[in-house]
Amino acid sequence: MRLQEKFDALKKDGHGALIGYITLGDPTPEKSYEIARSLIDSDSVDVLELGIPFSDPIADGPVIQAAVDRSLKAGMNTDIAFEIAGRLEKKVPIVYLTYYNIVLQRGVEQFAADCSKSGVSGLIIADLPFEESAEVKKACAAHGVDYINIVTPNTSAERMKMILKDASGFVYVVSNMGVTGAHAQLPSGVKETIRRAIENSGDVPVAVGFGISSPGHVRALMDMGAFGAIVGSAIVDRIGKGASNSELREFVSSLKAATRAEYPEIKGIQAT
């Protein structure tokens, strides 16, 4: 399933998107496949973001770093990542999140082609600067894969306009400077970052990640005008603590509920 197809359906229903993240290979490759399949079947995760582990995950905090360590020790690699993605039923769009070295080692063109072949709809590269992304974006476009741009609170107005000029899939708004990880409260400036991203993204939906860990956070982001909420560390932390698939499904269900509203319109989303 393509991202645009899913987002159009969500807009028609009048609620926002819950984007869930897990690290492939954590705690083992096969168990991560089972977790991914369970989350897809839960009907609560609208987009599933799969992390391909890299040995130096500089954008990630302690929770995901620990998951990456468990994954690599369990033998996870890029070949297995594509095999897992290919086995998953595409009831929801699948997005990869990884680092540039992983893409470069496989070959940019080959990586994009393999994404398309295995049914991966989008690609996020955490450490690839916009100025160096042209080759990857071109390869993704050629194979029908959305290359997802990232903007941060300190992205200048001019730079944000440049980054989002040709945005596709969705815009990944980083809520705060630093690394991933659950936080008790949302940063005070996130509403302004969302506003600026929406202003420059055209028709491409805006989703917010980094620190989103509760239904309250998700609801607050919807009320600020975000289309989607990206939850990673809060899910990965539960996996690391041995949560069952049913417990994970219960948690994501509570997050998904917060994307809905009792009224037909949510700020930033026009119901039809």
C-alpha positions in Angstrom: 0.0 0.0 0.0 1.3 3.5 -0.9 1.4 6.2 1.7 -0.8 8.6 -0.2 -3.5 5.9 -0.5 -3.5 5.3 3.2 -3.5 9.0 4.1 -6.4 9.7 1.7 -8.4 7.0 3.5 -7.6 8.5 6.9 -8.6 12.0 5.8 -11.9 10.6 4.5 -12.5 9.1 7.9 -11.6 12.4 9.6 -8.7 11.3 11.8 -5.0 11.4 11.9 -2.2 8.8 11.4 -0.4 6.7 13.9 3.0 5.7 12.7 4.6 3.0 14.8 8.3 2.1 14.8 10.2 -1.1 15.6 13.8 -2.1 15.2 14.1 -5.1 12.8 15.9 -8.0 14.4 14.9 -7.0 18.0 14.9 -9.3 19.9 15.6 -11.7 17.0 14.8 -11.4 13.3 11.9 -13.8 13.4 10.4 -12.3 16.5 10.6 -8.9 15.0 8.7 -10.2 12.0 6.0 -11.6 14.3 5.8 -8.3 16.2 5.5 -6.4 12.9 2.8 -8.7 11.6 0.9 -8.4 14.9 1.0 -4.6 14.8 -0.2 -4.6 11.2 -3.0 -6.9 12.1 -4.0 -4.7 15.1 -5.7 -2.2 12.8 -4.2 0.5 15.1 -0.9 1.3 13.3 -1.6 3.2 10.1 2.0 3.1 8.9 4.7 0.8 10.1 8.2 2.2 10.3 10.9 -0.5 10.3 14.4 0.3 11.4 17.3 -1.4 9.7 20.0 -1.4 12.4 23.3 0.4 12.0 26.3 0.0 14.3 26.5 3.8 14.9 22.9 5.1 15.3 23.8 8.7 16.1 20.2 10.0 16.0 18.9 7.4 18.5 18.7 7.5 22.2 19.5 4.7 24.7 16.3 2.7 24.2 16.8 2.3 20.4 20.5 2.0 20.7 20.0 -1.0 23.0 17.5 -2.5 20.5 20.1 -2.0 17.7 22.7 -3.8 19.8 20.3 -6.7 20.5 19.4 -6.9 16.8 22.9 -6.9 15.5 23.9 -9.6 18.1 21.0 -11.7 16.9 22.4 -11.6 13.3 20.2 -9.0 11.7 21.4 -7.6 8.4 20.0 -5.8 5.3 19.3 -9.0 3.4 17.1 -10.2 6.2 15.4 -6.8 6.4 14.3 -7.1 2.8 13.2 -10.7 3.4 11.1 -9.7 6.3 9.5 -6.7 4.5 8.7 -9.0 1.6 6.9 -11.5 3.8 4.7 -8.9 5.5 1.2 -8.4 4.3 0.8 -4.8 3.1 -2.4 -3.9 4.8 -0.6 -0.6 5.8 2.3 1.2 4.2 5.8 0.0 5.2 8.6 2.6 5.6 12.3 1.9 6.3 14.3 4.1 8.6 18.0 3.6 8.4 21.4 5.3 8.0 23.2 6.3 4.8 26.0 3.7 5.2 23.4 0.9 5.0 22.1 2.3 1.7 25.5 3.0 0.3 26.8 -0.5 1.1 24.0 -2.1 -0.9 24.2 0.6 -3.7 21.7 3.4 -3.9 20.0 2.2 -7.0 19.8 -1.4 -5.8 18.5 -0.4 -2.4 15.7 1.6 -3.9 14.9 -1.2 -6.3 14.8 -3.7 -3.5 12.5 -1.4 -1.5 10.1 -1.5 -4.4 10.4 -5.2 -4.9 9.7 -6.0 -1.3 6.8 -3.6 -1.0 8.4 -0.8 1.0 6.6 2.4 0.3 9.0 5.0 1.9 12.5 5.6 3.0 13.9 7.8 5.8 17.7 8.2 6.1 18.4 9.7 9.6 21.9 11.0 8.8 21.7 12.1 5.2 21.8 16.0 4.8 19.4 17.4 2.3 22.2 18.8 0.2 23.6 15.2 -0.3 20.2 13.5 -0.9 19.7 14.0 -4.6 21.0 10.6 -5.7 18.8 8.7 -3.2 15.8 10.8 -4.0 16.2 10.2 -7.8 16.6 6.5 -7.2 13.5 6.4 -5.0 11.4 8.3 -7.5 12.5 6.0 -10.3 11.2 3.0 -8.3 8.0 4.5 -6.8 9.4 4.9 -3.3 8.7 8.0 -1.3 11.8 9.7 0.0 10.8 11.3 3.3 12.4 14.6 4.3 13.2 15.5 7.9 13.0 19.0 9.4 13.9 20.1 12.9 13.0 23.0 15.2 16.1 24.9 14.2 15.6 24.6 10.4 15.5 28.1 9.1 12.5 29.4 7.1 14.6 29.5 3.9 16.0 26.0 4.4 12.6 24.5 5.3 11.1 25.9 2.2 14.0 24.4 0.1 13.8 21.0 1.9 10.0 20.7 1.5 9.7 22.0 -2.0 9.5 18.5 -3.5 8.4 16.6 -0.4 6.7 13.2 -0.8 5.1 10.6 1.4 5.0 12.7 4.6 7.2 15.3 6.3 9.0 14.0 9.3 9.1 16.8 11.9 11.6 16.2 14.7 9.9 17.6 17.8 13.1 18.5 19.7 16.8 18.7 19.1 18.7 15.7 20.3 18.2 12.0 20.0 15.1 9.8 20.1 13.5 8.8 23.3 10.3 9.0 25.3 9.7 12.3 27.1 7.2 13.3 29.8 6.1 16.5 28.0 6.2 17.8 24.5 8.7 20.6 23.8 7.2 24.1 24.1 8.2 25.0 20.5 6.7 22.0 18.7 3.5 23.8 17.7 5.5 26.5 15.9 7.6 23.9 14.1 4.4 22.1 13.0 3.0 25.4 11.7 6.0 26.2 9.7 6.2 22.7 8.2 2.5 22.8 7.2 3.1 26.2 5.6 5.8 24.8 3.4 4.7 21.2 2.7 1.9 21.8 0.3 -0.5 18.8 0.3 2.1 16.5 1.9 1.0 15.5 5.4 3.1 16.5 8.4 4.0 13.9 11.1 5.9 14.5 14.3 8.4 12.2 16.0 11.0 12.1 18.8 9.6 11.9 22.3 6.0 11.0 21.5 5.1 8.3 24.0 1.5 8.6 25.2 -2.1 9.1 24.0 -2.0 12.6 25.5 1.0 13.5 23.3 -0.7 12.1 20.2 -3.9 14.1 21.0 -2.0 17.2 21.6 -0.2 16.9 18.2 -3.5 16.4 16.4 -4.8 19.6 18.1 -1.7 21.5 17.0 -2.5 20.6 13.4 -0.2 17.6 12.8 -1.6 14.9 10.6 0.4 12.1 12.2 2.3 11.1 15.3 5.4 8.8 15.1 5.9 6.6 18.2 9.1 4.6 18.4 11.0 4.5 21.7 7.8 3.9 23.7 7.1 0.8 21.7 10.7 -0.4 21.5 11.1 0.0 25.2 8.2 -2.4 25.8 9.7 -4.9 23.4 13.0 -4.7 25.3 11.1 -5.4 28.5 9.5 -8.5 27.1 6.0 -7.2 26.4 3.7 -9.7 24.6 2.2 -9.0 21.2 -1.2 -8.5 22.9 0.3 -6.0 25.3 1.9 -4.1 22.4 -1.4 -4.1 20.5 -3.2 -2.8 23.5 -0.7 0.1 23.8 -0.8 1.1 20.2 -4.6 0.9 20.3 -4.6 3.5 23.0 -2.3 5.7 20.9 -4.5 5.2 17.8 -7.6 6.2 19.7 -6.0 9.6 20.4 -5.9 10.3 16.6 -9.7 10.3 16.4 -12.1 13.0 17.6 -15.8 13.0 18.6 -16.4 15.7 16.0 -15.9 15.4 12.2 -13.0 17.8 11.9 -9.6 17.7 13.4 -7.4 20.8 13.0 -5.3 20.3 9.8 -7.6 17.5 8.5 -10.7 18.2 6.5 -13.3 15.3 6.7 -15.1 14.5 3.5 
